[in-house]
Amino acid sequence: MQTPVKKLTVPLFRAAVGGERRLTMLTAYDYLWAGIFDQAGVDSILVGDSLAMVVQGHSTTLPVTLDQMIYHGEMVVRAVRRALVIVDMPFMSYQVSVKQAIRNAGRIIKETGADAVKLEGGAIQSETIRGLVRADIPVMAHIGMRPQAVRQLGGMGKIQRHEQQLLDDARAAEDAGAFGIVLELIPEDIAGRITASLSIPTIGIGAGQHCTGQVLVGPDMLGLNQGFRPKFLKQFGHLREQADTAVRAYVDAVQQGSFPDADHSHQ
Ligand code: KIV
């Protein structure tokens, strides 16, 4: 029998502000990795639209569809017992109107069983955040570098330095009812001032050490994703090399005839 665990809910996550322990978040896109992250004690699992790049091999996050986010969200939710599961709203699933956003976020919550959704934007999405919260759908906002704005920004990875705009975005998201905000690629001191100005958690990625919590893309921090090495990324593992070594050893063993051996054969 599995031992009972205390599930992290939106109010518990929100209450982490001012606490002693920082919140941890990783992205995961399937049952296998979500289970590993959950059992290792990660507080929140984000089914990020980064799956367009990390899993599907696109060069931006724009192509992933709502149905695909739901498909991956379901797998993650099935694996998780404790962590708060948040599913990203993909590009063009919420920008058209508040009604469109409520309909699509409602599908995510109903069909995946996730705890909350995330969307990109602060002030510009405040009406949408308000509408979702009114429909009882918890929302995390995402400000700073917004990957879905890649066409407007002229590329990903640009540090966002307009402090007043960032403070206004964060304040607008909190006032509209967001329970947390991702801060992406923001100088550490600005991220610290945003965090100090809010009563909801900030989750940083490339935003320094003063945020309430941190998020990284799971495969990036495991060292599975070769070739993506921004300054903020720390690889806590080197799984690409280990996988490569294991697969080469398997190919070699089969080709040489040393596998399967007597220990791995039924007599
Ligand atoms: O899609 C994603 O992985 C994200 C994180 C980088 C925060 O939005």
Residues whose N, C-alpha, C, O or C-beta is under 5 A from the ligand:
A	BS01	KIV	T27 G48 D49 S50 V182 V215
